[in-house]
Amino acid sequence: MSATLGAVVRAPVTGVLIVFEMTHEFGLVPALMIGALVSQTISRKMLKHSFYDALLKQDGSISSRCSRRGTFGAGSCCRHPPSQISSPPSCAAWLPSTSARC
């Protein structure tokens, strides 16, 4: 479980800590760390981006320029300018009466 989480999400320490907290077996930690290291290495060889980076690219939150460079999260090209970000609807739309103030 730890190795799978570490490979897919690219967060090996998180996977180790989750399994350790569930089992409270300190003897498992070295094996979990080795498994996370191996799975991380294989994941990086097979896939260019992590699961969450792939979702951001699929949703269009990351520009194609960044996906070509492979630098998600580093630099201004990876974020949309404020003019492209839609603002949330006003709270009046959520309230049942129109006389309520936000």
Buried (B, 14 or more C-beta within 10 A) or exposed (E): EBBEBBBBBBBBEBBBBBBBEEEEEEEBBEBBBEBBBBBBEEBEEEBEBBBBBBEBBEEEEBBEEBBEEEEBEEEEEBBEEEEEEEEEEEEEEEEEEEEEEE
